[in-house]
């Protein structure tokens, strides 16, 4: 009985980790690659705006060095996105539309409520508004976050996340 249950649990785990993600129905705005187990392409996960909007949303208002007044950002927690993809690794390599690159330790996603913002002040982020996706830390929640280190990790116009 126990070995049958163990085999069934192992099978369920294998099926869940090998599951494919739905295919985007609109224009792809984000590609996640690297050490991920859940994909919808050859070794990658493609996301359109609707797919990101269907993930649990998180919202906070914070000041940033890029805006004169605090803004409200909304989007999925980065840790939820990584969990959905069954990602494993210690580093995220973020690439923006203009090829700006930054490294972000995965541990930041556990320590802070880092979001992949898709909305600002209730409106979808457009490319001219630093969108369509923007990695934002809750800067006002912890004074340690108000530093160049975390500002540099807050990449806007994110097009790719690579997990290592």
MDTraj code that builds the backbone (N, CA, C; nanometers):
import mdtraj as md
import numpy as np

residues = "UNK UNK UNK UNK UNK UNK UNK UNK UNK UNK UNK UNK UNK UNK UNK UNK UNK UNK UNK UNK UNK UNK UNK UNK UNK UNK UNK UNK UNK UNK UNK UNK UNK UNK UNK UNK UNK UNK UNK UNK UNK UNK UNK UNK UNK UNK UNK UNK UNK UNK UNK UNK UNK UNK UNK UNK UNK UNK UNK UNK UNK UNK UNK UNK UNK UNK UNK UNK UNK UNK UNK UNK UNK UNK UNK UNK UNK UNK UNK UNK UNK UNK UNK UNK UNK UNK UNK UNK UNK UNK UNK UNK UNK UNK UNK UNK UNK UNK UNK UNK UNK UNK UNK UNK UNK UNK UNK UNK UNK UNK UNK UNK UNK UNK UNK UNK UNK UNK UNK UNK UNK UNK UNK UNK UNK UNK UNK UNK UNK UNK UNK UNK UNK UNK UNK UNK UNK UNK UNK UNK UNK UNK UNK UNK UNK UNK UNK UNK UNK UNK UNK UNK UNK UNK UNK UNK UNK UNK UNK UNK UNK UNK UNK UNK".split()
xyz = np.array([
    [0.0819, -0.1194, 0.0000],
    [0.0000, 0.0000, 0.0000],
    [0.0866, 0.1263, 0.0000],
    [0.1864, 0.1290, 0.0872],
    [0.2721, 0.2466, 0.0951],
    [0.3501, 0.2656, -0.0348],
    [0.4026, 0.1577, -0.0913],
    [0.4800, 0.1733, -0.2139],
    [0.3904, 0.2173, -0.3298],
    [0.2641, 0.1708, -0.3335],
    [0.1704, 0.2157, -0.4364],
    [0.1448, 0.3653, -0.4224],
    [0.1225, 0.4117, -0.2995],
    [0.0988, 0.5537, -0.2744],
    [0.2224, 0.6347, -0.3120],
    [0.3386, 0.5865, -0.2775],
    [0.4633, 0.6570, -0.3117],
    [0.4795, 0.6666, -0.4623],
    [0.4477, 0.5581, -0.5340],
    [0.4582, 0.5610, -0.6811],
    [0.3595, 0.6600, -0.7410],
    [0.2377, 0.6641, -0.6869],
    [0.1364, 0.7571, -0.7378],
    [0.1780, 0.9029, -0.7133],
    [0.2297, 0.9296, -0.5958],
    [0.2762, 1.0659, -0.5660],
    [0.3930, 1.1044, -0.6562],
    [0.4838, 1.0128, -0.6789],
    [0.5969, 1.0395, -0.7685],
    [0.5471, 1.0657, -0.9101],
    [0.4481, 0.9886, -0.9544],
    [0.3922, 1.0088, -1.0873],
    [0.3241, 1.1448, -1.0982],
    [0.2452, 1.1804, -0.9969],
    [0.1799, 1.3115, -0.9974],
    [0.2824, 1.4234, -1.0008],
    [0.3894, 1.4095, -0.9229],
    [0.4943, 1.5104, -0.9224],
    [0.5585, 1.5215, -1.0601],
    [0.5882, 1.4079, -1.1220],
    [0.6505, 1.4078, -1.2556],
    [0.5586, 1.4715, -1.3583],
    [0.4295, 1.4409, -1.3515],
    [0.3341, 1.4988, -1.4459],
    [0.3253, 1.6499, -1.4259],
    [0.3176, 1.6937, -1.2993],
    [0.3070, 1.8371, -1.2720],
    [0.4304, 1.9130, -1.3172],
    [0.5485, 1.8571, -1.2950],
    [0.6694, 1.9309, -1.3322],
    [0.6936, 1.9293, -1.4819],
    [0.6331, 1.8355, -1.5524],
    [0.6530, 1.8291, -1.6966],
    [0.5371, 1.8938, -1.7723],
    [0.4417, 1.9496, -1.6994],
    [0.3245, 2.0082, -1.7642],
    [0.3635, 2.1257, -1.8516],
    [0.2906, 2.1383, -1.9561],
    [0.3135, 2.2509, -2.0464],
    [0.2258, 2.3676, -2.0036],
    [0.2758, 2.4831, -2.0268],
    [0.2032, 2.6070, -2.0027],
    [0.1180, 2.6344, -2.1260],
    [0.0036, 2.6970, -2.1078],
    [-0.0786, 2.7318, -2.2240],
    [0.0012, 2.8208, -2.3196],
    [-0.0348, 2.8193, -2.4438],
    [0.0322, 2.9029, -2.5441],
    [-0.0265, 3.0436, -2.5402],
    [0.0557, 3.1449, -2.5640],
    [0.0028, 3.2813, -2.5685],
    [-0.0941, 3.2972, -2.6859],
    [-0.1990, 3.3734, -2.6643],
    [-0.2972, 3.4004, -2.7698],
    [-0.2738, 3.5372, -2.8340],
    [-0.1980, 3.6211, -2.7651],
    [-0.1644, 3.7547, -2.8137],
    [-0.0132, 3.7628, -2.8341],
    [0.0327, 3.8820, -2.8617],
    [0.1762, 3.9060, -2.8787],
    [0.2528, 3.8685, -2.7522],
    [0.3623, 3.7954, -2.7690],
    [0.4484, 3.7590, -2.6564],
    [0.5177, 3.8835, -2.6048],
    [0.5078, 3.9054, -2.4722],
    [0.5752, 4.0213, -2.4133],
    [0.6861, 3.9811, -2.3178],
    [0.6918, 3.8515, -2.2821],
    [0.7945, 3.8041, -2.1899],
    [0.8322, 3.6609, -2.2260],
    [0.9627, 3.6345, -2.2223],
    [1.0143, 3.4994, -2.2437],
    [1.0976, 3.4642, -2.1213],
    [1.0693, 3.3482, -2.0621],
    [1.1473, 3.2989, -1.9488],
    [1.2166, 3.1708, -1.9947],
    [1.3466, 3.1628, -1.9685],
    [1.4262, 3.0484, -2.0130],
    [1.5177, 3.0026, -1.9001],
    [1.5953, 2.9009, -1.9290],
    [1.6919, 2.8509, -1.8311],
    [1.6390, 2.7323, -1.7551],
    [1.6630, 2.7304, -1.6248],
    [1.6262, 2.6179, -1.5397],
    [1.4787, 2.6251, -1.5008],
    [1.3924, 2.5955, -1.5974],
    [1.2486, 2.5917, -1.5732],
    [1.1958, 2.4567, -1.6222],
    [1.0978, 2.4043, -1.5501],
    [1.0430, 2.2733, -1.5852],
    [0.9106, 2.2839, -1.6595],
    [0.8405, 2.3949, -1.6457],
    [0.7114, 2.4129, -1.7108],
    [0.7306, 2.5105, -1.8262],
    [0.6985, 2.4666, -1.9470],
    [0.7245, 2.5461, -2.0667],
    [0.6054, 2.5412, -2.1619],
    [0.6095, 2.6255, -2.2623],
    [0.5134, 2.6183, -2.3733],
    [0.5850, 2.6354, -2.5066],
    [0.7144, 2.6206, -2.5042],
    [0.7996, 2.6248, -2.6219],
    [0.9207, 2.5387, -2.5935],
    [1.0095, 2.5234, -2.6892],
    [1.1270, 2.4388, -2.6673],
    [1.2213, 2.4975, -2.5615],
    [1.2034, 2.4551, -2.4365],
    [1.2891, 2.5010, -2.3273],
    [1.2602, 2.6408, -2.2774],
    [1.1492, 2.7005, -2.3196],
    [1.1158, 2.8371, -2.2780],
    [0.9673, 2.8472, -2.2439],
    [0.9357, 2.9536, -2.1734],
    [0.7961, 2.9862, -2.1429],
    [0.7678, 3.1240, -2.2017],
    [0.6691, 3.1296, -2.2906],
    [0.6268, 3.2540, -2.3527],
    [0.5017, 3.3041, -2.2815],
    [0.4958, 3.4346, -2.2563],
    [0.3804, 3.4949, -2.1901],
    [0.3288, 3.6130, -2.2707],
    [0.1973, 3.6211, -2.2810],
    [0.1355, 3.7429, -2.3315],
    [0.0762, 3.8165, -2.2117],
    [0.0205, 3.9341, -2.2334],
    [-0.0299, 4.0152, -2.1228],
    [-0.1437, 3.9461, -2.0484],
    [-0.2308, 3.8760, -2.1199],
    [-0.3427, 3.8075, -2.0541],
    [-0.2933, 3.6978, -1.9604],
    [-0.1904, 3.6254, -2.0015],
    [-0.1370, 3.5186, -1.9178],
    [-0.0806, 3.5749, -1.7876],
    [-0.0099, 3.6870, -1.7970],
    [0.0445, 3.7500, -1.6763],
    [-0.0675, 3.8053, -1.5890],
    [-0.1722, 3.8580, -1.6517],
    [-0.2856, 3.9123, -1.5756],
    [-0.3627, 3.8038, -1.5012],
    [-0.3587, 3.6807, -1.5505],
    [-0.4303, 3.5715, -1.4840],
    [-0.3556, 3.5158, -1.3626],
    [-0.2297, 3.5510, -1.3484],
    [-0.1558, 3.5092, -1.2288],
    [-0.2055, 3.5920, -1.1098],
    [-0.1913, 3.5403, -0.9876],
    [-0.2304, 3.6212, -0.8709],
    [-0.1591, 3.7564, -0.8754],
    [-0.2352, 3.8616, -0.8534],
    [-0.1821, 3.9974, -0.8636],
    [-0.1479, 4.0524, -0.7257],
    [-0.0443, 4.1329, -0.7229],
    [0.0008, 4.1976, -0.6002],
    [0.0187, 4.3459, -0.6324],
    [-0.0115, 4.4295, -0.5381],
    [-0.0065, 4.5746, -0.5639],
    [0.0541, 4.6469, -0.4446],
    [0.1359, 4.7482, -0.4734],
    [0.1844, 4.8373, -0.3687],
    [0.2134, 4.9736, -0.4298],
    [0.2142, 5.0721, -0.3427],
    [0.2485, 5.2084, -0.3820],
    [0.3845, 5.2389, -0.3232],
    [0.4724, 5.2915, -0.4069],
    [0.6077, 5.3205, -0.3610],
    [0.6658, 5.4378, -0.4394],
    [0.7596, 5.5053, -0.3781],
    [0.8354, 5.6073, -0.4502],
    [0.9502, 5.5367, -0.5219],
    [0.9950, 5.5970, -0.6293],
    [1.1068, 5.5441, -0.7067],
    [1.1911, 5.6624, -0.7540],
    [1.3123, 5.6378, -0.7977],
    [1.3926, 5.7481, -0.8517],
    [1.3471, 5.7912, -0.9913],
    [1.2547, 5.7186, -1.0539],
    [1.2162, 5.7459, -1.1922],
    [1.0903, 5.8289, -1.2054],
    [1.0199, 5.8475, -1.0957],
    [0.8958, 5.9257, -1.0971],
    [0.9021, 6.0292, -0.9853],
    [0.8424, 6.1456, -1.0084],
    [0.8487, 6.2535, -0.9100],
    [0.7621, 6.2258, -0.7869],
    [0.6594, 6.1424, -0.8024],
    [0.5713, 6.1096, -0.6905],
    [0.5531, 5.9579, -0.6832],
    [0.5114, 5.9063, -0.5672],
    [0.4876, 5.7618, -0.5576],
    [0.3861, 5.7147, -0.6610],
    [0.4051, 5.5926, -0.7061],
    [0.3169, 5.5303, -0.8037],
    [0.2694, 5.3958, -0.7478],
    [0.1528, 5.3531, -0.7935],
    [0.0998, 5.2226, -0.7554],
    [0.1297, 5.1248, -0.8676],
    [0.2024, 5.0193, -0.8332],
    [0.2415, 4.9166, -0.9290],
    [0.1618, 4.7897, -0.8994],
    [0.1248, 4.7187, -1.0055],
    [0.0469, 4.5955, -0.9907],
    [0.0968, 4.4913, -1.0904],
    [0.1076, 4.3686, -1.0418],
    [0.1484, 4.2575, -1.1262],
    [0.1742, 4.1359, -1.0406],
    [0.2127, 4.0261, -1.1031],
    [0.2411, 3.9056, -1.0252],
    [0.3718, 3.9196, -0.9477],
    [0.3756, 3.8556, -0.8313],
    [0.5022, 3.8463, -0.7596],
    [0.5993, 3.7661, -0.8446],
    [0.7219, 3.8095, -0.8485],
    [0.8229, 3.7385, -0.9268],
    [0.8388, 3.5954, -0.8749],
    [0.8290, 3.5770, -0.7443],
    [0.8414, 3.4412, -0.6884],
    [0.7264, 3.3515, -0.7344],
    [0.6051, 3.4082, -0.7550],
    [0.4927, 3.3280, -0.8049],
    [0.5162, 3.2843, -0.9490],
    [0.5726, 3.3729, -1.0290],
    [0.6046, 3.3379, -1.1672],
    [0.7071, 3.2245, -1.1703],
    [0.8105, 3.2362, -1.0875],
    [0.9138, 3.1318, -1.0818],
    [0.8551, 2.9999, -1.0316],
    [0.7662, 3.0070, -0.9362],
    [0.7013, 2.8868, -0.8840],
    [0.6146, 2.8202, -0.9904],
    [0.5389, 2.8993, -1.0644],
    [0.4550, 2.8462, -1.1720],
    [0.5386, 2.7654, -1.2712],
    [0.6579, 2.8131, -1.2985],
    [0.7454, 2.7494, -1.3971],
    [0.8330, 2.6417, -1.3354],
    [0.8154, 2.6191, -1.2052],
    [0.8984, 2.5231, -1.1330],
    [1.0461, 2.5522, -1.1608],
    [1.0817, 2.6793, -1.1446],
    [1.2180, 2.7255, -1.1711],
    [1.3103, 2.6863, -1.0568],
    [1.4342, 2.6576, -1.0917],
    [1.5354, 2.6301, -0.9903],
    [1.6623, 2.7032, -1.0307],
    [1.7206, 2.7690, -0.9349],
    [1.8426, 2.8436, -0.9626],
    [1.8666, 2.9459, -0.8544],
    [1.9760, 3.0169, -0.8673],
    [2.0115, 3.1188, -0.7684],
    [2.0187, 3.2586, -0.8281],
    [2.0179, 3.2687, -0.9607],
    [2.0307, 3.3977, -1.0278],
    [1.9285, 3.4114, -1.1382],
    [1.8792, 3.5337, -1.1524],
    [1.7956, 3.5691, -1.2668],
    [1.8742, 3.6699, -1.3490],
    [1.8790, 3.6467, -1.4773],
    [1.9427, 3.7401, -1.5694],
    [1.8294, 3.8060, -1.6474],
    [1.8156, 3.9347, -1.6269],
    [1.7042, 4.0104, -1.6832],
    [1.7546, 4.0903, -1.8027],
    [1.6809, 4.0856, -1.9134],
    [1.7164, 4.1621, -2.0332],
    [1.5973, 4.2494, -2.0720],
    [1.6267, 4.3767, -2.0985],
    [1.5244, 4.4734, -2.1384],
    [1.5180, 4.4845, -2.2906],
    [1.4150, 4.5513, -2.3374],
    [1.3982, 4.5717, -2.4818],
    [1.5194, 4.6384, -2.5458],
    [1.5855, 4.7281, -2.4726],
    [1.7024, 4.7984, -2.5265],
    [1.8329, 4.7232, -2.5009],
    [1.8205, 4.5953, -2.4572],
    [1.9332, 4.5058, -2.4288],
    [2.0060, 4.5370, -2.2984],
    [1.9543, 4.6315, -2.2171],
    [2.0097, 4.6506, -2.0825],
    [1.9955, 4.5190, -2.0088],
    [2.0995, 4.4807, -1.9339],
    [2.0971, 4.3542, -1.8610],
    [2.1303, 4.3768, -1.7145],
    [2.0642, 4.3004, -1.6303],
    [2.0903, 4.3062, -1.4871],
    [2.0774, 4.1662, -1.4294],
    [2.1491, 4.1451, -1.3189],
    [2.1395, 4.0196, -1.2458],
    [2.0603, 4.0448, -1.1183],
    [1.9778, 3.9489, -1.0854],
    [1.8965, 3.9600, -0.9656],
    [1.9052, 3.8259, -0.8929],
    [1.9469, 3.8248, -0.7661],
    [1.9506, 3.6969, -0.6951],
    [1.8083, 3.6467, -0.6691],
    [1.7859, 3.5193, -0.6901],
    [1.6538, 3.4607, -0.6649],
    [1.6138, 3.4840, -0.5195],
    [1.7111, 3.4903, -0.4298],
    [1.6808, 3.5124, -0.2876],
    [1.6052, 3.6436, -0.2648],
    [1.6237, 3.7428, -0.3515],
    [1.5468, 3.8678, -0.3395],
    [1.3972, 3.8414, -0.3499],
    [1.3590, 3.7434, -0.4316],
    [1.2163, 3.7169, -0.4525],
    [1.1520, 3.6528, -0.3303],
    [1.2329, 3.5892, -0.2459],
    [1.1811, 3.5331, -0.1209],
    [1.1814, 3.6378, -0.0100],
    [1.2822, 3.7223, -0.0101],
    [1.2977, 3.8211, 0.0973],
    [1.2042, 3.9410, 0.0805],
    [1.1789, 3.9802, -0.0436],
    [1.0977, 4.0993, -0.0718],
    [0.9824, 4.0629, -0.1658],
    [0.8780, 4.1416, -0.1626],
    [0.7648, 4.1230, -0.2539],
    [0.7930, 4.1928, -0.3867],
    [0.8910, 4.1406, -0.4585],
    [0.9293, 4.1948, -0.5890],
    [0.8205, 4.1566, -0.6891],
    [0.7704, 4.2538, -0.7635],
    [0.6669, 4.2225, -0.8616],
    [0.7166, 4.2474, -1.0032],
    [0.6534, 4.1770, -1.0939],
    [0.6713, 4.2020, -1.2356],
    [0.5518, 4.2888, -1.2739],
    [0.5686, 4.4177, -1.2557],
    [0.4571, 4.5111, -1.2746],
    [0.4130, 4.5140, -1.4201],
    [0.2827, 4.5052, -1.4377],
    [0.2203, 4.5151, -1.5694],
    [0.1284, 4.6372, -1.5752],
    [0.1042, 4.6958, -1.4577],
    [0.0162, 4.8128, -1.4471],
    [0.0799, 4.9167, -1.3566],
    [0.0513, 5.0419, -1.3886],
    [0.0937, 5.1539, -1.3064],
    [-0.0271, 5.2454, -1.2881],
    [-0.0564, 5.2767, -1.1625],
    [-0.1732, 5.3590, -1.1293],
    [-0.3000, 5.3091, -1.1988],
    [-0.3133, 5.1766, -1.2075],
    [-0.4330, 5.1152, -1.2638],
    [-0.4344, 5.1002, -1.4145],
    [-0.3337, 5.1509, -1.4831],
    [-0.3290, 5.1455, -1.6296],
    [-0.2209, 5.0480, -1.6765],
    [-0.2461, 4.9771, -1.7866],
    [-0.1417, 4.8885, -1.8394],
    [-0.0148, 4.9678, -1.8715],
    [0.0979, 4.9084, -1.8382],
    [0.2259, 4.9710, -1.8718],
    [0.2499, 4.9571, -2.0217],
    [0.2721, 5.0683, -2.0860],
    [0.3067, 5.0670, -2.2282],
    [0.4576, 5.0827, -2.2406],
    [0.5102, 5.0546, -2.3557],
    [0.6546, 5.0659, -2.3764],
    [0.7018, 5.2064, -2.3394],
    [0.6280, 5.3077, -2.3784],
    [0.6715, 5.4450, -2.3461],
    [0.6587, 5.4781, -2.1976],
    [0.5893, 5.3914, -2.1215],
    [0.5742, 5.4088, -1.9766],
    [0.6646, 5.3145, -1.8980],
    [0.7652, 5.2590, -1.9623],
    [0.8591, 5.1628, -1.9036],
    [0.8022, 5.0213, -1.9011],
    [0.7073, 4.9940, -1.9860],
    [0.6465, 4.8614, -1.9912],
    [0.6904, 4.7863, -2.1148],
    [0.6307, 4.6772, -2.1431],
    [0.5066, 4.6274, -2.0838],
    [0.5244, 4.5594, -1.9482],
    [0.6468, 4.5243, -1.9093],
    [0.6703, 4.4696, -1.7761],
    [0.7891, 4.5407, -1.7128],
    [0.7831, 4.5534, -1.5800],
    [0.8804, 4.6332, -1.5064],
    [0.9026, 4.5636, -1.3723],
    [1.0238, 4.5249, -1.3421],
    [1.0543, 4.4641, -1.2123],
    [1.0652, 4.5760, -1.1096],
    [0.9792, 4.5692, -1.0070],
    [0.9741, 4.6758, -0.9066],
    [0.9824, 4.6156, -0.7667],
    [1.0702, 4.6721, -0.6874],
    [1.0827, 4.6371, -0.5457],
    [0.9937, 4.7319, -0.4648],
    [0.9463, 4.6894, -0.3489],
    [0.8672, 4.7790, -0.2631],
    [0.9604, 4.8721, -0.1845],
    [1.0162, 4.9691, -0.2531],
    [1.1216, 5.0535, -0.1972],
    [1.0846, 5.1201, -0.0650],
    [0.9597, 5.1613, -0.0503],
    [0.9200, 5.2330, 0.0720],
    [0.8994, 5.1404, 0.1914],
    [0.8998, 5.0100, 0.1707],
    [0.8769, 4.9162, 0.2813],
    [1.0042, 4.8813, 0.3577],
    [1.1181, 4.9110, 0.2994],
    [1.2451, 4.8769, 0.3651],
    [1.3501, 4.9787, 0.3199],
    [1.4055, 5.0548, 0.4134],
    [1.5053, 5.1568, 0.3755],
    [1.6268, 5.0999, 0.3037],
    [1.6594, 4.9723, 0.3290],
    [1.7741, 4.9102, 0.2610],
    [1.7528, 4.9010, 0.1101],
    [1.6270, 4.8996, 0.0671],
    [1.5981, 4.8881, -0.0762],
    [1.6248, 5.0182, -0.1520],
    [1.6350, 5.1278, -0.0812],
    [1.6598, 5.2567, -0.1469],
    [1.8102, 5.2747, -0.1685],
    [1.8613, 5.1924, -0.2611],
    [2.0040, 5.1977, -0.2929],
    [2.0232, 5.1651, -0.4403],
    [2.1388, 5.2012, -0.4908],
    [2.1704, 5.1749, -0.6319],
    [2.1619, 5.0258, -0.6653],
    [2.1978, 4.9412, -0.5699],
    [2.1923, 4.7968, -0.5934],
    [2.0529, 4.7549, -0.6379],
    [1.9512, 4.7943, -0.5627],
    [1.8144, 4.7522, -0.5934],
    [1.7539, 4.8340, -0.7072],
    [1.7930, 4.9592, -0.7184],
    [1.7457, 5.0377, -0.8326],
    [1.7957, 4.9757, -0.9632],
    [1.9205, 4.9282, -0.9647],
    [1.9757, 4.8664, -1.0856],
    [1.9094, 4.7331, -1.1189],
    [1.8569, 4.6662, -1.0191],
    [1.7865, 4.5390, -1.0417],
    [1.6429, 4.5611, -1.0901],
    [1.5953, 4.6813, -1.0778],
    [1.4577, 4.7142, -1.1175],
    [1.4548, 4.7494, -1.2656],
    [1.4560, 4.6475, -1.3455],
    [1.4644, 4.6642, -1.4906],
    [1.3255, 4.6944, -1.5451],
    [1.3185, 4.7948, -1.6320],
    [1.1919, 4.8215, -1.7005],
    [1.2023, 4.7707, -1.8437],
    [1.0882, 4.7620, -1.9079],
    [1.0770, 4.7068, -2.0440],
    [1.1404, 4.5674, -2.0513],
    [1.1122, 4.4861, -1.9497],
    [1.1677, 4.3503, -1.9437],
    [1.1128, 4.2682, -2.0600],
    [1.2040, 4.2035, -2.1325],
    [1.1595, 4.1151, -2.2415],
    [1.1985, 3.9701, -2.2138],
    [1.3020, 3.9488, -2.1299],
    [1.3486, 3.8120, -2.1082],
    [1.4008, 3.7976, -1.9650],
    [1.3705, 3.6817, -1.9071],
    [1.4262, 3.6417, -1.7770],
    [1.4891, 3.5051, -1.7977],
    [1.6154, 3.4933, -1.7643],
    [1.6864, 3.3651, -1.7756],
    [1.7226, 3.3204, -1.6339],
    [1.6847, 3.1977, -1.6000],
    [1.7060, 3.1429, -1.4663],
    [1.8273, 3.0516, -1.4675],
    [1.9224, 3.0783, -1.3788],
    [2.0400, 2.9901, -1.3626],
    [2.0610, 2.9609, -1.2166],
])
top = md.Topology()
chain = top.add_chain()
for i, resn in enumerate(residues, 1):
    res = top.add_residue(resn, chain, resSeq=i)
    for name in ("N", "CA", "C"):
        top.add_atom(name, md.element.get_by_symbol(name[0]), res)
traj = md.Trajectory(xyz[None], top)
